[in-house]
Amino acid sequence: MSEVAFNLLKYCGAAYLAWLGLNMLLRPRRAFTSAETDAKPAGNWFIKGMLGNVLNPKVGIFYVSFLPQFIPQGQPLILWTFGLVSIHVLLGALWSLVLISATRPLSGILRREKVIQWMDRTTGMIFVLFAARLAFSRR
């Protein structure tokens, strides 16, 4: 029974990815909608981002499974955990700042019709390839 449920979920996921990918390939956007470009973020974006990370189970699993192996035996657990988490947060913030700093000057190029269509078609092709790989995977 679990194999049937697994395969059903796998094929539904592959079909959804293929549907998304084909839509992006066949009907790429020509421009971003004015609602996407002109909209001001509602509420505090920092709180929304923080809650998105705190409520994401993958983040908790990372901290519980990955970080403890780097804490030396016999050392203060809370201090080392806080230090490692701080390093992880700092690296994430620096990476975000690099991405923001790099894409802001490029926004004029990234908003061109041909670039938007190329990005949509490329993303669509990647989705279709992921769907095919998922559908034909053994486990």
N, C-alpha and C positions, 0 to 999 in steps of 0.2 A: 504494500500500500504506500509506503513512504517513497519508494522508487517512482511510482506513478505520480504522486504529488510533486516530487522533485522535477520529473520530466515535464509535467504540465506547467509548473512555474518557469522552468527553463525556456520552454517553447513560447510561452506568453511573453516573457522578457525579450526573447530574440525577435518576436514579431513586433513588439512595441519599438525596439531599437531600429528595426528595419523600416517601420512606418515613419518614424521621426527622420531617419536618414534619407529615405526616398523623397519625403516632402521637402527637405532642404536641398536635395539635388535637383529636383524637378521645378521647384518654385522658390528659388532663393530671394531673399529680400532685396529691394533696390535701395532702401534707406532705412535708418532707424526711425521708428514712429516718433512724432513730436512728444508723445506722452513719456517715452523713454528718455529722450534727450533733455526736455525742458523741466521734467519733474524734479521737485525738491524733495529730498528724503524726509519722510514724515517721522517725527519723533527723534529720539537720540540714537544715532547710528552706532555709537560705541556700545551702548547697552544691548542693542539688537545683535550686534556681532558677538559680544561676550556671551549672551544667553544662547546664541546658536552654537557656540563652542562648548559651553558648560552642559547643555542638554544633549549634545551629540554623544551617543554611547561609544563611538570610535575613539574619542579623545580620552574618555575614562579608561577604556581598555588599554590604550597606549601607555597611560601613566601607571596602570596597575601591572602590566605585563613587561614593558620594556625598560622603564627607568630603574626598577629595583636591582637589576643585575649590575648597575654601575655604582651602587652604594657599597663602600668597603665594609667588611664585616667588623662589628664592634664599634662603629662610628654612630654618632647621633642620627637616628633615622629621619626625624622631622627636619633637622637642619640640612642634611644632604638632599632630601626630597625637595625641599623648598628651593635650594640652590639649583638643582637640575631643572626643575620646572621653570625657574626664572631664566635660565639659559635658553630653554626651549621657547619661551614667550619672547625673549629678546630677538632670537633668530627669526621667529615668525614676523615680528614687527619690522625688523630690518628688511626682510624679503618683501613684505607688503610695500614698504616705502620705496624700494628699488623698482617694483612694478609700477607703482603710481608715478614715480618720477620719470620712468621710461615711456609710459604710454601717454602721459599728458601732452608732451610736445608732439607726439605722433597722432594725436586725436584727429587732426585735419585729414591726414592720410587715411586713417582707419575709418573715417566716415564717408569716403568716396564710394560711389555706387559699385564700381568694378571690384574694389577691395572687399566690400561687404558681400557681394555675390561670390567672390572667390573663397572667402572664409566660410560662408554657408555651405558651398559645394564641397569644400575640403572636409568640413565637420560632418556633413551628410555621408560622404564616402567612408569616413572613419567609423561612423555609426553602423553603416551597412556591413562593413568588414567585421566589426565586433559582433553584430547580430549573426553573421554567418559562422563565425568561430564559436559562438555560444551554442547555436543550433546543432553544429556538428561535433561538439565536444563529447567525449565519452563520460566524463565525470569531473 
